[in-house]
Amino acid sequence: MSTVFEKIISGEFSGRFVWADDSCVAFATIEPTSPGHVLIVPRDPIPSWTQLDPQECTHLMEVAQIIGRAQERAFGVERSGLVIAGFEVPHTHLHVIPLRTESDVLLSNAAPASSEELDAAIEKLREAVVALGYGAKVPPQMASLQ
């Protein structure tokens, strides 16, 4: 049985993509704690980050750091937060969150965002990733990996 993240990666479910490479993708969560909150997800459906190959874990952290710097730039926040919880979906995912306050890191504060809010935040973040020199990793279309 496929996870919701596998269905987003395959295009069966829609997503708003910021990053795509051979081993992972980053896309908007539909219930952010703050605008620009994204999930970094390995393409392989590894259930827990503790089961990741160490090289894959390192790569996910490198991508999280790039996305975090882009969030700081795009949203004018002092810092970006990182949460690895994984209770919602049995597929490793890192929450990278622009932090305005410490409560932004609390996933219990997540709330649905409108399509317009998500689109605006992700376009802004995509532009910041490009400005940092990683344009080759930003999919040409926000809604597709193609």
Contacts in CASP RR format, 6 or more apart in sequence:
PFRMAT RR
TARGET T0000
AUTHOR 0000-0000-0000
METHOD contacts of the structure
MODEL  1
MSTVFEKIISGEFSGRFVWADDSCVAFATIEPTSPGHVLIVPRDPIPSWT
QLDPQECTHLMEVAQIIGRAQERAFGVERSGLVIAGFEVPHTHLHVIPLR
TESDVLLSNAAPASSEELDAAIEKLREAVVALGYGAKVPPQMASLQ
2 10 0 8 1.000
2 12 0 8 1.000
2 45 0 8 1.000
3 45 0 8 1.000
3 89 0 8 1.000
3 90 0 8 1.000
3 91 0 8 1.000
4 13 0 8 1.000
4 89 0 8 1.000
4 91 0 8 1.000
5 39 0 8 1.000
5 41 0 8 1.000
5 45 0 8 1.000
5 89 0 8 1.000
5 91 0 8 1.000
5 93 0 8 1.000
6 45 0 8 1.000
6 91 0 8 1.000
7 13 0 8 1.000
8 14 0 8 1.000
8 15 0 8 1.000
8 27 0 8 1.000
8 41 0 8 1.000
9 25 0 8 1.000
9 41 0 8 1.000
9 43 0 8 1.000
9 145 0 8 1.000
11 144 0 8 1.000
11 145 0 8 1.000
14 143 0 8 1.000
15 27 0 8 1.000
15 28 0 8 1.000
15 143 0 8 1.000
16 27 0 8 1.000
16 28 0 8 1.000
16 118 0 8 1.000
16 119 0 8 1.000
16 122 0 8 1.000
16 142 0 8 1.000
16 143 0 8 1.000
17 25 0 8 1.000
17 26 0 8 1.000
17 27 0 8 1.000
17 122 0 8 1.000
17 138 0 8 1.000
17 139 0 8 1.000
17 141 0 8 1.000
17 142 0 8 1.000
17 143 0 8 1.000
17 144 0 8 1.000
17 145 0 8 1.000
18 26 0 8 1.000
18 27 0 8 1.000
18 28 0 8 1.000
18 38 0 8 1.000
18 67 0 8 1.000
18 70 0 8 1.000
18 122 0 8 1.000
18 125 0 8 1.000
18 126 0 8 1.000
18 129 0 8 1.000
18 138 0 8 1.000
19 25 0 8 1.000
19 26 0 8 1.000
19 40 0 8 1.000
19 63 0 8 1.000
19 66 0 8 1.000
19 67 0 8 1.000
19 129 0 8 1.000
19 134 0 8 1.000
19 137 0 8 1.000
19 138 0 8 1.000
19 139 0 8 1.000
20 26 0 8 1.000
20 137 0 8 1.000
20 138 0 8 1.000
20 139 0 8 1.000
20 145 0 8 1.000
21 63 0 8 1.000
21 137 0 8 1.000
22 43 0 8 1.000
23 42 0 8 1.000
23 43 0 8 1.000
23 44 0 8 1.000
23 56 0 8 1.000
23 59 0 8 1.000
24 40 0 8 1.000
24 41 0 8 1.000
24 42 0 8 1.000
24 43 0 8 1.000
24 59 0 8 1.000
24 60 0 8 1.000
24 63 0 8 1.000
25 40 0 8 1.000
25 41 0 8 1.000
25 43 0 8 1.000
25 145 0 8 1.000
26 38 0 8 1.000
26 39 0 8 1.000
26 40 0 8 1.000
26 41 0 8 1.000
26 63 0 8 1.000
26 67 0 8 1.000
26 96 0 8 1.000
27 38 0 8 1.000
27 39 0 8 1.000
27 41 0 8 1.000
28 36 0 8 1.000
28 37 0 8 1.000
28 38 0 8 1.000
28 39 0 8 1.000
28 118 0 8 1.000
28 121 0 8 1.000
28 122 0 8 1.000
29 37 0 8 1.000
29 38 0 8 1.000
29 39 0 8 1.000
29 95 0 8 1.000
29 110 0 8 1.000
30 112 0 8 1.000
30 113 0 8 1.000
30 118 0 8 1.000
31 110 0 8 1.000
31 111 0 8 1.000
31 112 0 8 1.000
31 113 0 8 1.000
32 97 0 8 1.000
32 110 0 8 1.000
32 111 0 8 1.000
32 113 0 8 1.000
32 118 0 8 1.000
32 121 0 8 1.000
33 97 0 8 1.000
33 103 0 8 1.000
33 104 0 8 1.000
33 105 0 8 1.000
33 106 0 8 1.000
33 107 0 8 1.000
33 109 0 8 1.000
33 110 0 8 1.000
33 111 0 8 1.000
34 75 0 8 1.000
34 97 0 8 1.000
34 98 0 8 1.000
34 99 0 8 1.000
34 100 0 8 1.000
34 104 0 8 1.000
35 75 0 8 1.000
35 98 0 8 1.000
35 113 0 8 1.000
35 117 0 8 1.000
35 120 0 8 1.000
35 121 0 8 1.000
36 71 0 8 1.000
36 74 0 8 1.000
36 75 0 8 1.000
36 97 0 8 1.000
36 98 0 8 1.000
36 121 0 8 1.000
36 122 0 8 1.000
36 124 0 8 1.000
36 125 0 8 1.000
37 95 0 8 1.000
37 96 0 8 1.000
37 97 0 8 1.000
37 98 0 8 1.000
37 110 0 8 1.000
38 67 0 8 1.000
38 95 0 8 1.000
38 96 0 8 1.000
38 122 0 8 1.000
38 125 0 8 1.000
39 93 0 8 1.000
39 94 0 8 1.000
39 95 0 8 1.000
39 96 0 8 1.000
40 60 0 8 1.000
40 63 0 8 1.000
40 64 0 8 1.000
40 67 0 8 1.000
40 93 0 8 1.000
40 94 0 8 1.000
40 96 0 8 1.000
41 91 0 8 1.000
41 92 0 8 1.000
41 93 0 8 1.000
41 94 0 8 1.000
42 52 0 8 1.000
42 56 0 8 1.000
42 60 0 8 1.000
42 91 0 8 1.000
42 92 0 8 1.000
44 56 0 8 1.000
45 90 0 8 1.000
45 91 0 8 1.000
46 52 0 8 1.000
46 56 0 8 1.000
46 91 0 8 1.000
46 92 0 8 1.000
47 90 0 8 1.000
47 91 0 8 1.000
47 92 0 8 1.000
48 86 0 8 1.000
48 92 0 8 1.000
49 57 0 8 1.000
49 60 0 8 1.000
49 84 0 8 1.000
49 92 0 8 1.000
49 94 0 8 1.000
51 92 0 8 1.000
52 60 0 8 1.000
52 92 0 8 1.000
60 92 0 8 1.000
60 94 0 8 1.000
61 94 0 8 1.000
64 82 0 8 1.000
64 94 0 8 1.000
64 96 0 8 1.000
66 129 0 8 1.000
66 132 0 8 1.000
66 134 0 8 1.000
67 80 0 8 1.000
67 96 0 8 1.000
67 125 0 8 1.000
67 129 0 8 1.000
68 80 0 8 1.000
68 81 0 8 1.000
68 96 0 8 1.000
68 98 0 8 1.000
69 80 0 8 1.000
69 132 0 8 1.000
70 125 0 8 1.000
70 128 0 8 1.000
70 129 0 8 1.000
70 131 0 8 1.000
70 132 0 8 1.000
71 77 0 8 1.000
71 80 0 8 1.000
71 96 0 8 1.000
71 97 0 8 1.000
71 98 0 8 1.000
71 125 0 8 1.000
71 128 0 8 1.000
72 78 0 8 1.000
72 79 0 8 1.000
72 80 0 8 1.000
72 98 0 8 1.000
73 128 0 8 1.000
73 131 0 8 1.000
73 132 0 8 1.000
74 98 0 8 1.000
74 124 0 8 1.000
74 125 0 8 1.000
74 127 0 8 1.000
74 128 0 8 1.000
75 98 0 8 1.000
75 121 0 8 1.000
75 124 0 8 1.000
75 125 0 8 1.000
76 98 0 8 1.000
77 98 0 8 1.000
77 99 0 8 1.000
77 100 0 8 1.000
78 99 0 8 1.000
79 99 0 8 1.000
80 96 0 8 1.000
80 97 0 8 1.000
80 98 0 8 1.000
80 99 0 8 1.000
81 95 0 8 1.000
81 96 0 8 1.000
81 97 0 8 1.000
81 98 0 8 1.000
81 99 0 8 1.000
81 104 0 8 1.000
81 105 0 8 1.000
82 94 0 8 1.000
82 95 0 8 1.000
82 96 0 8 1.000
82 97 0 8 1.000
83 94 0 8 1.000
83 95 0 8 1.000
83 97 0 8 1.000
83 105 0 8 1.000
83 107 0 8 1.000
84 92 0 8 1.000
84 93 0 8 1.000
84 94 0 8 1.000
84 95 0 8 1.000
85 95 0 8 1.000
85 107 0 8 1.000
86 92 0 8 1.000
86 93 0 8 1.000
95 107 0 8 1.000
97 104 0 8 1.000
97 105 0 8 1.000
98 104 0 8 1.000
99 105 0 8 1.000
103 109 0 8 1.000
113 121 0 8 1.000
119 142 0 8 1.000
122 142 0 8 1.000
123 142 0 8 1.000
126 138 0 8 1.000
126 142 0 8 1.000
129 135 0 8 1.000
129 137 0 8 1.000
129 138 0 8 1.000
130 138 0 8 1.000
139 145 0 8 1.000
139 146 0 8 1.000
140 146 0 8 1.000
END
